[in-house]
Amino acid sequence: MECNIGAAGKAARLKLGISAVLGGLALTGIILSGLLEGTIWWLGAAGAVFGGSFAIWEARVGWCVVRAMGFRTPL
C-alpha cells in the first residue's frame, strides 16, 4: 500500500469522510429519537459511519482503494 493520491485527493477524502461520519451520527440520533424505525435505517447509519471512517483512513495514509484497482480518479 504505497501512496497513490496527492494532497488534493487527501483533502477531498477527508472532507467526504468527516461529512459521512457526521451524517451517520445524525441519522443515529434521529433513529434513537423515534422519528425513524426499522432495521434498514440502522444499516444506513452504520454504512455511513463505516464508509466515512474508511475515507478518513484513506486520507490519512494517502492510499485510495479505487485507484489501487486501476481506475483513474479526477483528484
Secondary structure, 3 states (H helix, E strand, C coil): CCCCCCHHHHHHHHHHHHHHHHHHHHHHHHHHHCCCCCHHHHHHHHHHHHHHHHHHHHHHHCCCHHHHCCCCCCC
